[in-house]
Amino acid sequence: MGQTAAVSAFVWIAVVSLAAWVWLLLCQGFFWRTDVRLPRTEEPQRWPSVCVVVPARDEAAVLPDSLPSLLAQDYPGRAEVFLVDDGSTDGTGELARELARRCGGLPLTVASPGEPPAGWTGKLWAVRHGIALARAREPEYLLLTDADIAHAPDSLRALVAAAGAGGFDVVSQMARLRVESAWERLVVPAFVYFFAQLYPFRRIARPGARTAAAAGGCVLVCAGAAERARIPDAIRHAVIDDVALARAVKGGGGHIWLGLADRVDSVRPYPRLHDLWRMVSRSAYAQLRHNPLVLLGTVLGLALVYLVPPLALLVGLVAGDAVTAAAGGLAWLVMAGTYGPMLRYHRQPLWLAPLLPFTAFLYLLMTVDSAVQHHRGRGAAWKGRTYARPDAVTEEG
């Protein structure tokens, strides 16, 4: 009797999981589609001035693959690059100067802001210093890009043209992440997939929608909008600075856009699971606003949506319960189907799609580990700095 009751209860859980996937498929902004790309637009008659700000801390390993692509931008207007060497110990600043001497291209200024004061995350303190230097040139746009991001020669041109044509205050592209090692293939496409599920790209561009996000590796922001939103001072505490920036601009009435990139790529390798684990866990609990109840809800939600389908299929087959097996199998099929486009975008085989429950389980563990590290006082981290105090890692500051 007890076993029968347990199976009957699992039927309802499986049905709820299937219903959740039907809702995600149809009602969550079609997050699973990968066709939100930078629109092709006519070029403006006058190209506005742009300053590129690159915060860099111990980036000597990736800088030769990224900085030359910025210096080589084919931009018809006035453009200049400011690389802020944020206390590097690996010669990042000197390497940047040497690359500029060797490659030529756009003018490069290398500066160092010193250690961040209390209440600032290191990256945003570096961004603040770079923006302060850039404002002396009175640019119309700022491009905030990470030191591990390589841009196609027409990247800046396309971003500015799209911003002007669409009237956007922020145009951001989710850089195509490196997917070469076995762990990168398993974890990286899912990272972008989960991000899009949380922040459906189609909703971000709607002026009346509350959804706001950007991808920190490539954010073009109107200088006037940044000043009105007090960027970066208003988000100085933020570890998830890209989302905080987008919320600040949109909250002030700005119009923002986010999509997947075609020719903007991250060159940073994550060859081991440990590297990917650190990337996710450093900010996962901050995403949940350090709220244990939200953490609990997230864990239960991940289990219901991603872990129940394969378990329901297995339980149904073992117990001879066709309804449970069918509900679990259909939910798993929908899950894999929605994941397929993201795998194709990252040029990965579709046979990885059924493995998404295992990957989701890894993300569940990373999220729990992020909370454990926070409550142990280790907090979030960026490039060797740890922000243990709760008020130093809030998302919006």
C-alpha positions as MATLAB code, in Angstrom:
seq = 'MGQTAAVSAFVWIAVVSLAAWVWLLLCQGFFWRTDVRLPRTEEPQRWPSVCVVVPARDEAAVLPDSLPSLLAQDYPGRAEVFLVDDGSTDGTGELARELARRCGGLPLTVASPGEPPAGWTGKLWAVRHGIALARAREPEYLLLTDADIAHAPDSLRALVAAAGAGGFDVVSQMARLRVESAWERLVVPAFVYFFAQLYPFRRIARPGARTAAAAGGCVLVCAGAAERARIPDAIRHAVIDDVALARAVKGGGGHIWLGLADRVDSVRPYPRLHDLWRMVSRSAYAQLRHNPLVLLGTVLGLALVYLVPPLALLVGLVAGDAVTAAAGGLAWLVMAGTYGPMLRYHRQPLWLAPLLPFTAFLYLLMTVDSAVQHHRGRGAAWKGRTYARPDAVTEEG';
ca = [
       0.000    0.000    0.000;
       2.782    2.425    0.960;
       4.694    1.712   -2.245;
       1.544    2.252   -4.321;
       0.887    5.585   -2.594;
       4.473    6.673   -3.240;
       4.163    5.840   -6.937;
       0.816    7.667   -7.123;
       2.369   10.758   -5.535;
       5.216   10.599   -8.019;
       2.704   10.567  -10.868;
       1.487   14.001   -9.774;
       5.038   15.281   -9.379;
       5.864   14.070  -12.894;
       2.734   15.713  -14.309;
       3.604   19.001  -12.590;
       7.119   18.796  -14.046;
       5.669   18.235  -17.520;
       3.291   21.175  -17.043;
       6.255   23.332  -16.007;
       8.064   22.446  -19.231;
       5.026   23.210  -21.359;
       4.834   26.613  -19.669;
       8.576   27.233  -20.163;
       8.290   26.224  -23.810;
       5.436   28.579  -24.607;
       5.271   31.299  -21.971;
       8.817   32.223  -20.902;
       9.605   34.597  -23.737;
      10.686   31.761  -26.065;
      13.975   31.867  -24.147;
      15.202   28.729  -25.896;
      15.368   30.358  -29.320;
      18.767   31.654  -30.398;
      17.700   34.051  -33.132;
      17.926   37.246  -31.057;
      21.008   38.645  -32.756;
      22.311   42.139  -33.359;
      20.036   43.634  -36.024;
      21.579   44.734  -39.295;
      20.900   48.430  -39.744;
      21.837   51.275  -42.019;
      24.977   53.106  -41.004;
      24.533   56.594  -39.547;
      25.507   59.659  -41.519;
      27.695   60.775  -38.600;
      29.533   58.270  -36.430;
      29.453   59.214  -32.721;
      32.599   59.145  -30.617;
      33.247   56.069  -28.468;
      35.563   55.264  -25.580;
      36.282   51.618  -24.812;
      36.875   50.753  -21.136;
      38.596   47.446  -20.307;
      39.035   46.469  -16.635;
      41.924   44.019  -16.411;
      43.375   42.154  -13.445;
      46.028   39.499  -14.096;
      44.990   39.015  -17.726;
      48.392   38.517  -19.364;
      47.443   35.004  -20.473;
      44.466   36.126  -22.593;
      45.368   39.708  -23.535;
      47.339   38.782  -26.705;
      44.183   37.129  -28.075;
      41.785   39.940  -27.156;
      43.370   43.404  -26.994;
      44.670   43.445  -30.599;
      41.095   42.844  -31.787;
      39.959   46.008  -29.995;
      42.834   48.081  -31.303;
      42.065   46.868  -34.838;
      38.438   48.037  -34.835;
      37.331   49.370  -38.188;
      35.367   52.306  -36.815;
      34.803   55.417  -38.960;
      34.337   57.759  -35.987;
      36.623   58.778  -33.129;
      37.401   55.882  -30.806;
      39.927   55.279  -28.037;
      40.700   52.393  -25.670;
      41.298   52.731  -21.925;
      42.674   49.622  -20.233;
      42.596   49.850  -16.443;
      45.239   47.616  -14.867;
      43.603   46.737  -11.577;
      46.557   45.747   -9.390;
      47.846   43.003  -11.671;
      50.897   41.009  -10.630;
      51.531   39.347  -14.006;
      52.596   42.371  -16.062;
      49.178   42.984  -17.640;
      49.730   46.745  -18.005;
      53.157   46.512  -19.612;
      51.976   43.737  -21.937;
      49.069   45.949  -23.039;
      51.471   48.774  -23.889;
      53.727   46.381  -25.812;
      50.761   45.020  -27.792;
      49.719   48.570  -28.676;
      53.241   49.397  -29.854;
      53.366   46.232  -31.909;
      49.827   46.243  -33.353;
      49.009   49.924  -33.700;
      45.390   50.816  -34.358;
      43.189   52.747  -31.956;
      44.924   54.881  -29.303;
      45.454   53.019  -26.020;
      45.764   54.478  -22.533;
      46.831   52.176  -19.693;
      46.060   53.371  -16.176;
      45.875   51.975  -12.662;
      43.317   53.075  -10.051;
      44.937   51.638   -6.928;
      43.104   49.464   -4.443;
      39.314   49.934   -4.294;
      37.899   51.735   -1.261;
      35.419   50.076    1.069;
      32.039   49.464   -0.528;
      33.379   48.923   -4.058;
      33.973   45.686   -5.898;
      37.359   45.707   -7.592;
      36.066   45.404  -11.141;
      33.612   48.286  -10.804;
      36.268   50.471   -9.178;
      38.413   49.836  -12.246;
      35.458   50.610  -14.517;
      34.824   53.840  -12.617;
      38.432   54.902  -13.126;
      38.252   54.099  -16.825;
      34.978   55.981  -17.289;
      36.416   58.999  -15.480;
      39.352   59.058  -17.907;
      37.035   58.544  -20.861;
      34.695   61.375  -19.898;
      37.509   63.846  -20.394;
      37.160   63.001  -24.110;
      33.380   63.651  -23.923;
      32.381   60.443  -25.764;
      28.813   59.825  -26.847;
      29.072   56.090  -26.123;
      31.060   53.884  -23.784;
      31.907   50.296  -24.639;
      32.503   48.263  -21.488;
      34.210   45.026  -22.405;
      36.190   42.420  -20.489;
      39.846   41.686  -21.102;
      39.096   38.144  -22.303;
      36.727   39.226  -25.099;
      37.858   39.228  -28.740;
      35.902   41.413  -31.160;
      35.557   41.079  -34.910;
      36.891   44.156  -36.776;
      33.365   45.500  -37.358;
      32.071   44.792  -33.841;
      32.101   48.372  -32.557;
      30.686   49.633  -35.832;
      27.740   47.209  -35.656;
      27.031   47.966  -31.985;
      26.912   51.722  -32.516;
      24.800   51.422  -35.660;
      22.280   49.191  -33.854;
      22.132   51.525  -30.861;
      21.469   54.555  -33.017;
      18.919   52.900  -35.297;
      16.977   51.316  -32.444;
      17.218   54.215  -30.022;
      18.849   51.954  -27.436;
      20.678   53.309  -24.405;
      22.335   49.924  -23.863;
      23.228   47.359  -26.520;
      24.839   44.233  -25.133;
      25.923   40.965  -26.707;
      26.396   37.674  -24.909;
      29.846   36.687  -26.162;
      30.179   33.200  -27.573;
      32.036   31.350  -24.834;
      34.868   28.930  -25.499;
      33.675   25.327  -25.820;
      36.613   23.002  -26.409;
      37.291   20.777  -23.385;
      34.894   18.002  -22.337;
      33.729   19.955  -19.278;
      33.224   23.112  -21.340;
      31.006   21.171  -23.735;
      28.937   19.867  -20.855;
      28.640   23.046  -18.780;
      29.151   26.172  -20.918;
      26.152   26.016  -23.307;
      23.944   25.335  -20.285;
      25.290   28.488  -18.610;
      23.944   30.638  -21.447;
      20.747   28.559  -21.627;
      19.997   29.097  -17.918;
      20.827   32.803  -18.223;
      18.376   33.172  -21.105;
      15.757   31.285  -19.101;
      16.126   33.759  -16.237;
      16.303   36.795  -18.532;
      14.490   36.068  -21.820;
      16.155   38.251  -24.418;
      12.905   39.135  -26.192;
      11.477   40.690  -23.029;
      14.552   42.779  -22.301;
      14.036   45.062  -25.300;
      10.371   45.743  -24.437;
      10.171   49.203  -22.836;
       7.306   48.224  -20.515;
       8.741   44.882  -19.419;
      10.483   44.572  -16.055;
      13.107   42.128  -17.340;
      16.523   43.780  -17.546;
      19.934   42.250  -18.113;
      23.172   42.717  -20.000;
      26.219   40.573  -20.665;
      29.251   42.138  -19.032;
      31.716   41.081  -21.706;
      30.233   43.444  -24.280;
      28.081   46.390  -23.189;
      27.707   49.528  -25.282;
      26.035   52.225  -23.184;
      25.069   55.758  -24.114;
      27.279   58.076  -22.061;
      24.334   60.295  -21.192;
      22.258   57.357  -19.990;
      25.187   56.094  -17.898;
      25.515   59.486  -16.266;
      21.784   59.728  -15.551;
      21.823   56.245  -13.995;
      24.981   57.107  -12.002;
      26.933   54.251  -13.544;
      28.998   52.817  -11.988;
      28.574   54.537   -8.598;
      24.958   53.388   -8.200;
      26.007   49.737   -8.585;
      29.381   49.926   -6.833;
      28.585   46.942   -4.555;
      27.468   44.650   -7.369;
      29.170   41.365   -8.112;
      26.691   40.676  -10.934;
      27.473   44.065  -12.392;
      26.050   43.526  -15.882;
      22.526   42.802  -14.636;
      22.769   45.647  -12.122;
      23.851   48.071  -14.851;
      20.946   47.082  -17.095;
      18.463   47.468  -14.251;
      19.806   50.877  -13.329;
      19.548   52.168  -16.916;
      16.139   50.621  -17.581;
      14.862   51.753  -14.194;
      15.706   55.305  -15.222;
      13.631   55.022  -18.369;
      16.377   53.769  -20.677;
      15.826   51.408  -23.600;
      18.056   48.326  -23.561;
      18.789   45.349  -25.832;
      20.570   42.043  -25.260;
      21.211   39.231  -27.699;
      23.625   36.501  -28.678;
      26.831   37.457  -30.452;
      28.015   36.115  -33.785;
      31.502   37.620  -33.856;
      32.285   38.507  -30.259;
      34.043   35.629  -28.491;
      35.446   34.872  -25.076;
      38.991   33.525  -25.271;
      39.187   32.504  -21.621;
      39.636   28.737  -21.201;
      37.840   26.702  -18.548;
      39.485   23.313  -19.120;
      38.620   21.746  -15.750;
      35.393   21.337  -13.825;
      37.067   23.234  -10.975;
      37.482   26.302  -13.202;
      33.833   26.244  -14.263;
      32.713   25.578  -10.702;
      34.493   28.717   -9.496;
      33.026   30.782  -12.340;
      29.457   29.827  -11.376;
      29.724   29.586   -7.600;
      31.441   32.953   -7.160;
      28.182   34.785   -7.859;
      25.357   32.219   -7.766;
      24.233   33.073   -4.223;
      24.466   36.795   -4.996;
      22.013   36.124   -7.839;
      19.633   34.810   -5.154;
      20.193   37.960   -3.073;
      21.747   35.869   -0.284;
      18.285   34.727    0.779;
      18.108   31.177    2.224;
      14.418   30.872    1.339;
      15.117   31.826   -2.273;
      17.962   29.292   -2.253;
      15.592   26.590   -1.014;
      13.034   27.491   -3.658;
      15.723   27.433   -6.344;
      16.959   23.993   -5.306;
      13.414   22.594   -5.247;
      12.638   24.258   -8.574;
      15.746   22.862  -10.247;
      14.925   19.411   -8.905;
      11.310   19.570  -10.097;
      12.094   20.921  -13.553;
      15.361   19.166  -14.421;
      15.765   16.092  -12.203;
      12.205   14.774  -11.966;
      11.742   13.991  -15.709;
      14.472   11.310  -16.012;
      13.629    9.958  -12.542;
       9.931    9.767  -13.437;
      10.720    7.910  -16.627;
      12.880    5.437  -14.710;
      10.379    4.970  -11.863;
       7.505    4.570  -14.308;
       9.345    1.925  -16.311;
      10.415    0.002  -13.199;
       6.974    0.198  -11.550;
       5.072   -0.457  -14.756;
       3.300    2.911  -14.446;
       2.710    4.140  -17.986;
       1.418    7.562  -16.909;
       4.492    8.358  -14.805;
       6.838    7.111  -17.511;
       5.020    9.071  -20.219;
       4.958   12.308  -18.214;
       8.643   12.005  -17.353;
       9.629   11.038  -20.876;
       7.668   13.889  -22.484;
       9.090   16.435  -20.025;
      12.617   15.190  -20.743;
      11.928   15.360  -24.477;
      10.715   18.967  -24.263;
      13.740   19.839  -22.111;
      16.162   18.345  -24.624;
      14.318   19.985  -27.508;
      14.598   23.449  -25.980;
      18.294   22.886  -25.309;
      19.081   21.864  -28.884;
      19.224   25.395  -30.369;
      21.751   26.498  -27.734;
      23.947   23.497  -28.504;
      23.801   24.331  -32.215;
      24.716   27.944  -31.455;
      27.826   26.703  -29.634;
      28.529   24.256  -32.505;
      28.046   21.204  -30.289;
      26.432   17.836  -31.114;
      22.752   17.387  -30.277;
      23.408   14.140  -28.405;
      24.481   16.334  -25.476;
      20.889   17.595  -25.070;
      19.600   14.596  -23.027;
      22.483   15.164  -20.576;
      21.008   18.488  -19.430;
      19.571   16.972  -16.196;
      23.086   15.957  -15.142;
      24.408   19.425  -15.963;
      21.536   21.013  -14.042;
      22.441   18.843  -11.053;
      25.990   20.220  -11.229;
      24.601   23.776  -11.259;
      22.430   22.921   -8.268;
      25.526   21.793   -6.368;
      27.445   24.911   -7.456;
      24.626   27.128   -6.177;
      24.525   25.361   -2.827;
      28.315   25.598   -2.587;
      28.105   29.334   -3.306;
      25.734   29.723   -0.342;
      27.974   27.604    1.887;
      31.032   29.689    1.004;
      29.101   32.884    1.687;
      27.954   31.763    5.137;
      31.491   30.661    5.949;
      32.531   34.269    5.382;
      34.372   33.619    2.128;
      31.808   35.451    0.038;
      31.959   36.203   -3.661;
      35.229   36.813   -5.442;
      36.614   38.519   -8.541;
      40.207   38.011   -9.640;
      41.586   37.056   -6.274;
      39.535   39.521   -4.221;
      36.882   38.222   -1.848;
      33.845   40.204   -0.738;
      32.671   38.491    2.416;
      30.373   41.134    3.875;
      26.738   40.782    2.816;
      26.436   44.493    2.031;
      29.397   44.228   -0.311;
      27.886   41.659   -2.631;
      24.334   42.788   -3.177;
      23.228   42.809   -6.765;
      21.975   46.356   -6.978;
      24.033   48.156   -4.365;
];
